């Protein structure tokens, strides 16, 4: 399977959208891959695929098959366990990766209304939708697709900034570091009480502040599992403020379904953004 990540270039879009992600597969082999909990939201658009998505307390799995004439789109995010994907067909998939809370700049539709839909793109972008997906998929160049997406999204942008407190919260977390942050400390830094912080994160980001901070710390630790870092697991645990290696192993296994040592041997890290386990089936 071919993948490509293109960072957003438009200055008005950069605060809201991290990048565009393109997947292509010719369907000659079954493709399995696993990605891990993250804080961004992925809006995935498909052409002529059926989407069987199952998510509950123990299962987080998507299977793609041939069929489903036309275009479908789904919103993926807020995972607290590994996201397993199986591709059984030709695939031409386009993804928009939104920064935390940034979907609100394009739509005020509640997250819980969007997550079950197979036509999320149309539900979010209610104006100007028209024949854009067809125009997008008819363009074969990923660079030109990215240009089309930026042009379309810039026109759809409703707000030029995130919710003030969301923006402030993300700035504080990045400045101090998620590994040093707690819900109580974040609430104190923002001068609001923890219950207000919880309501704010649930409404604007779609995750509780505890899950958000836990996921950020986990993602930061994952990047350090890259063999090029040449760090042992104990150092990675302490650098990310886990109590010890046992605590680090327990939390990573809960979120990734594998121990840090297993991931260190198997994960692929592309452009410091896509972190996954990839297995091509013959």
C-alpha positions as CSV (number, residue, x, y, z in Angstrom):
1,X,0.0,0.0,0.0
2,X,1.2,3.5,-0.9
3,X,1.0,6.3,1.6
4,X,1.8,10.0,1.4
5,X,1.5,12.8,4.0
6,X,1.3,16.4,2.8
7,X,1.4,19.2,5.4
8,X,-1.1,22.0,5.1
9,X,0.6,25.1,3.6
10,X,-2.2,27.8,3.7
11,X,-1.5,30.1,6.7
12,X,-5.3,30.4,7.5
13,X,-5.7,26.6,7.6
14,X,-2.5,25.6,9.5
15,X,-4.0,26.4,13.0
16,X,-6.9,24.0,12.2
17,X,-5.5,21.2,9.9
18,X,-2.4,19.3,10.5
19,X,-2.0,17.5,7.2
20,X,-3.6,15.5,4.4
21,X,-3.0,11.7,4.2
22,X,-3.4,9.7,1.0
23,X,-3.7,5.9,0.9
24,X,-3.6,3.8,-2.3
25,X,-3.8,0.1,-2.8
26,X,-4.4,-1.9,-6.0
27,X,-6.4,-4.7,-4.1
28,X,-4.0,-7.4,-5.2
29,X,-3.3,-8.3,-1.6
30,X,-5.1,-8.0,1.7
31,X,-3.6,-5.2,3.7
32,X,-3.7,-5.0,7.5
33,X,-2.4,-2.1,9.6
34,X,-2.9,-0.8,13.0
35,X,-2.7,2.8,14.2
36,X,-2.8,4.1,17.8
37,X,-4.7,6.6,19.9
38,X,-4.2,10.2,18.9
39,X,-5.6,13.6,19.7
40,X,-6.5,14.6,16.2
41,X,-9.6,13.8,14.2
42,X,-9.4,12.1,10.9
43,X,-12.1,12.7,8.2
44,X,-11.6,9.9,5.7
45,X,-13.2,10.0,2.2
46,X,-13.5,6.8,0.1
47,X,-14.6,6.1,-3.5
48,X,-16.5,2.8,-4.3
49,X,-15.8,1.1,-0.9
50,X,-18.1,-0.3,1.7
51,X,-17.0,0.5,5.3
52,X,-17.6,-2.0,8.1
53,X,-16.7,-0.1,11.2
54,X,-17.1,-1.7,14.7
55,X,-16.2,0.2,17.8
56,X,-17.0,-0.7,21.4
57,X,-15.1,-1.1,24.7
58,X,-12.9,-3.9,23.3
59,X,-13.1,-3.6,19.5
60,X,-11.9,-0.8,17.3
61,X,-11.8,-2.2,13.8
62,X,-12.6,-1.1,10.2
63,X,-12.8,-3.3,7.2
64,X,-12.9,-1.9,3.6
65,X,-14.4,-3.9,0.7
66,X,-15.4,-3.3,-2.9
67,X,-18.8,-1.7,-3.4
68,X,-20.8,1.2,-2.1
69,X,-21.1,3.1,-5.4
70,X,-20.1,6.7,-5.1
71,X,-18.4,8.5,-2.2
72,X,-18.5,7.7,1.5
73,X,-16.8,9.5,4.4
74,X,-16.2,8.7,8.1
75,X,-14.8,10.5,11.1
76,X,-12.3,8.6,13.2
77,X,-10.9,9.7,16.5
78,X,-11.0,9.7,20.3
79,X,-9.6,6.1,20.4
80,X,-8.6,4.6,23.6
81,X,-7.4,1.4,22.1
82,X,-5.6,0.4,18.8
83,X,-7.4,1.1,15.5
84,X,-7.2,-2.0,13.3
85,X,-7.8,-1.6,9.5
86,X,-8.2,-4.4,6.9
87,X,-8.2,-3.5,3.2
88,X,-9.7,-6.2,1.0
89,X,-10.2,-4.1,-2.2
90,X,-8.8,-1.4,-4.4
91,X,-8.4,1.7,-2.2
92,X,-8.1,5.4,-3.0
93,X,-8.5,7.1,0.4
94,X,-8.1,10.8,1.2
95,X,-7.9,11.9,4.8
96,X,-8.0,15.3,6.5
97,X,-6.3,15.4,9.9
98,X,-7.8,18.1,12.1
99,X,-5.9,19.5,15.1
100,X,-7.7,19.1,18.5
101,X,-10.9,21.1,18.6
102,X,-10.4,22.4,15.1
103,X,-13.4,20.8,13.4
104,X,-15.5,23.4,15.3
105,X,-14.0,26.0,12.9
106,X,-15.9,24.4,10.0
107,X,-19.0,22.9,11.7
108,X,-20.9,23.2,14.9
109,X,-22.5,19.8,14.4
110,X,-22.1,17.8,17.7
111,X,-19.4,15.1,17.5
112,X,-21.9,12.4,18.6
113,X,-24.0,13.2,15.6
114,X,-21.1,12.9,13.2
115,X,-19.3,9.8,14.4
116,X,-21.9,7.2,13.3
117,X,-22.4,8.6,9.8
118,X,-21.1,7.3,6.5
119,X,-21.5,10.7,4.9
120,X,-19.6,13.0,7.3
121,X,-18.1,15.2,4.6
122,X,-21.5,16.3,3.4
123,X,-22.8,16.7,7.0
124,X,-19.8,19.0,7.9
125,X,-19.6,21.0,4.7
126,X,-23.3,21.6,4.1
127,X,-22.6,24.4,1.6
128,X,-20.4,24.2,-1.4
129,X,-20.3,20.4,-1.3
130,X,-21.7,19.9,-4.8
131,X,-19.5,17.8,-7.0
132,X,-16.3,18.4,-5.0
133,X,-15.5,14.8,-4.2
134,X,-15.8,13.8,-7.8
135,X,-13.4,16.6,-8.8
136,X,-11.0,15.6,-6.0
137,X,-10.8,11.9,-7.0
138,X,-10.6,12.7,-10.7
139,X,-7.3,14.4,-10.0
140,X,-4.6,11.7,-9.8
141,X,-1.7,13.9,-8.5
142,X,-1.6,14.0,-4.7
143,X,0.0,17.4,-4.7
144,X,-2.9,18.8,-6.8
145,X,-5.4,17.0,-4.6
146,X,-3.9,18.8,-1.6
147,X,-4.2,22.1,-3.4
148,X,-7.9,21.4,-4.2
149,X,-8.5,20.5,-0.5
150,X,-6.9,23.7,0.7
151,X,-8.8,25.8,-1.7
152,X,-12.1,24.2,-0.7
153,X,-11.4,24.2,3.1
154,X,-10.4,27.9,3.1
155,X,-13.8,28.8,1.6
156,X,-15.5,26.6,4.2
157,X,-13.7,28.1,7.2
158,X,-16.3,29.7,9.5
159,X,-14.0,30.9,12.3
160,X,-10.5,32.3,12.1
161,X,-9.6,31.1,15.7
162,X,-10.3,28.3,18.1
163,X,-12.3,28.7,21.2
164,X,-10.2,31.1,23.4
165,X,-9.9,28.7,26.3
166,X,-9.1,25.7,24.0
167,X,-6.4,27.7,22.4
168,X,-5.0,28.7,25.8
169,X,-5.2,25.1,27.1
170,X,-3.3,23.7,24.1
171,X,-0.7,26.5,24.4
172,X,-0.2,25.7,28.1
173,X,0.1,22.0,27.5
174,X,2.6,22.4,24.8
175,X,4.6,25.0,26.8
176,X,4.8,22.8,29.9
177,X,4.7,19.4,28.2
178,X,1.9,16.8,28.5
179,X,4.2,14.5,30.6
180,X,4.4,17.3,33.3
181,X,0.7,18.2,33.2
182,X,-2.3,17.0,35.2
183,X,-6.0,17.9,34.9
184,X,-5.8,19.8,38.2
185,X,-2.7,21.8,37.1
186,X,-4.2,22.6,33.7
187,X,-7.4,23.9,35.4
188,X,-5.3,26.1,37.7
189,X,-3.2,27.5,34.9
190,X,-6.4,28.4,33.0
191,X,-8.0,29.8,36.2
192,X,-11.1,27.6,35.8
193,X,-12.4,24.7,37.9
194,X,-11.9,21.0,36.8
195,X,-15.6,20.5,36.0
196,X,-15.6,23.5,33.7
197,X,-12.4,22.2,32.0
198,X,-14.1,18.8,31.5
199,X,-17.2,20.4,29.9
200,X,-14.9,22.5,27.7
201,X,-12.8,19.6,26.4
202,X,-15.9,17.4,25.9
203,X,-17.7,20.0,23.8
204,X,-14.8,21.5,21.8
205,X,-12.3,18.6,21.6
206,X,-14.4,15.5,22.0
207,X,-12.2,14.0,24.8
208,X,-12.0,14.4,28.5
209,X,-8.9,16.4,29.6
210,X,-7.6,13.3,31.3
211,X,-7.8,11.2,28.1
212,X,-6.4,14.0,26.1
213,X,-3.3,14.4,28.3
214,X,-2.8,10.6,28.6
215,X,-2.9,10.3,24.8
216,X,-0.5,13.2,24.2
217,X,2.0,11.6,26.6
218,X,1.6,8.2,25.0
219,X,2.2,9.7,21.5
220,X,5.3,11.5,22.7
221,X,6.6,8.3,24.1
222,X,5.8,6.4,20.9
223,X,8.1,8.7,18.9
224,X,11.0,7.9,21.2
225,X,10.6,4.2,20.5
226,X,12.0,4.9,17.1
227,X,15.3,2.9,16.9
228,X,17.1,6.0,15.7
229,X,16.6,7.5,19.2
230,X,18.8,4.8,20.7
231,X,17.1,5.1,24.1
232,X,16.3,2.2,26.4
233,X,12.8,1.7,27.8
234,X,13.7,2.9,31.3
235,X,15.0,6.3,29.9
236,X,11.9,6.7,27.7
237,X,9.7,6.0,30.7
238,X,11.4,8.6,32.9
239,X,11.6,11.2,30.1
240,X,7.9,11.0,29.7
241,X,7.2,11.1,33.5
242,X,5.9,7.6,34.0
243,X,6.5,6.3,37.5
244,X,8.8,3.6,36.2
245,X,9.2,1.1,33.3
246,X,6.4,-1.1,34.6
247,X,4.0,1.8,34.6
248,X,5.1,2.8,31.1
249,X,4.7,-0.8,29.9
250,X,1.2,-1.1,31.4
251,X,-0.1,2.1,29.9
252,X,1.4,1.5,26.4
253,X,0.0,-2.0,26.3
254,X,-3.4,-0.7,27.2
255,X,-3.4,1.9,24.5
256,X,-1.4,0.1,21.8
257,X,-2.2,-3.6,22.4
258,X,1.5,-4.4,22.6
259,X,4.4,-3.8,25.0
260,X,7.0,-1.0,24.3
261,X,9.6,-3.6,23.5
262,X,7.3,-5.3,21.0
263,X,6.5,-1.9,19.4
264,X,10.2,-0.9,19.3
265,X,10.8,-3.8,17.0
266,X,7.8,-3.5,14.8
267,X,6.4,0.1,14.4
268,X,6.9,2.3,11.4
269,X,7.2,6.0,11.8
270,X,6.6,8.1,8.7
271,X,7.4,11.8,8.7
272,X,7.1,11.8,12.5
273,X,3.3,11.8,12.1
274,X,2.0,8.4,11.0
275,X,3.0,5.7,13.6
276,X,1.7,2.3,12.7
277,X,2.1,-1.4,12.5
278,X,1.9,-2.6,8.9
279,X,1.4,-6.2,7.7
280,X,0.9,-7.1,4.1
281,X,-0.9,-10.4,3.6
282,X,-0.1,-12.7,0.7
